[in-house]
């Protein structure tokens, strides 16, 4: 372990409190998402999403916590050209594909030669999520279960890291704590110890077990297989992390988890980039402001395209969700901009919730209350009313109103004939 000087650093429906007090005139009060101060980026090596669905929530309560309390897809994609470990993890941390003039260029999947860096291989500096987080004064960490991941510590250390261009100067060493332990139980416990003592603003955690078992016994997702059993073990590892971020007073309500994988696998291999079992991976996000139980493709109907069983290239006009989004999604959650030079998710436009209408308005027409707002395509809206909000008593005026992308108007007839009311919207799919 290398420790360095530190720097300071809902139910499925989504209630958006576009609330108005009828007899006090018009007012709106959008619900503000709790601020995310900490992000744990988790990559589970060789994780096939169909192994998760085959086992189900009774066997995998923590994977299903991501799925029922966060936004997710089981149909994300790895890098287009490579479905092996190290190139895909470079992609996750830099937001770049492997090949091409804009790619990160790292194709080897073994321990890097002594002193090799992403920059020495590429011929120019390759920034990552650690750069952005650390340059903004956040404490950073890398907890890896494979020795080849020393590449990141070497590439972004005090000698090889880029100067900090964001005042104040937090130095060139972009990773404050680097730890490599092959035993993932010990690795997760070390992360918990560090997060408890002094939380990381951004930390990357790599868990190797499914890849190790897949190579030894095969990527068989059927319950009872060695591979399926190791997925249950990974669920236990996630349970330790969930316990930490939900019980620690500093972390609770302020921590987001981003989970993905580098590749899947078939037989005892995963290197065939044209095989759907190799390139299909999960992408899950859990934390403050993330819509519970939301499918990422439904949340992003206009800017991400579910590829089915296909393998879209980077040139396709609408991209699938990719593991290379992990860096820029993590930074967006922290309120930071994208990784310089990144090409995947650079616009940080992967929606994790349904945006609240900004024009929710009320007017009075005689004894009627007229409510108008602009809807979002594919979203369902419930208009709810309460005469005693302090008692938590809300009733539906309208349910499952389909969003069209246009303005809708709804009338609550005779609203002024009774007590003052509050109105709100419940958004869901």
BELQUI-V664712 format. One record per helix or strand. SS is the DSSP state (h for helix, s for strand). FROM is the first residue (numbers start at 1). LEN is the number of residues. If there is no record, write none. Layout:
SS/FROM/LEN
SS/FROM/LEN
//
This chain:
s/2/2
s/14/8
h/22/3
s/38/7
h/49/11
h/61/9
s/71/7
h/85/10
h/118/5
h/129/7
s/140/5
h/147/9
s/177/4
h/184/14
s/202/6
h/209/9
h/226/22
s/255/6
s/266/1
s/269/1
h/276/4
s/280/7
s/294/2
h/296/4
s/322/1
h/323/11
s/361/5
s/368/7
s/380/9
h/389/3
s/393/10
s/407/6
h/415/3
s/422/7
//
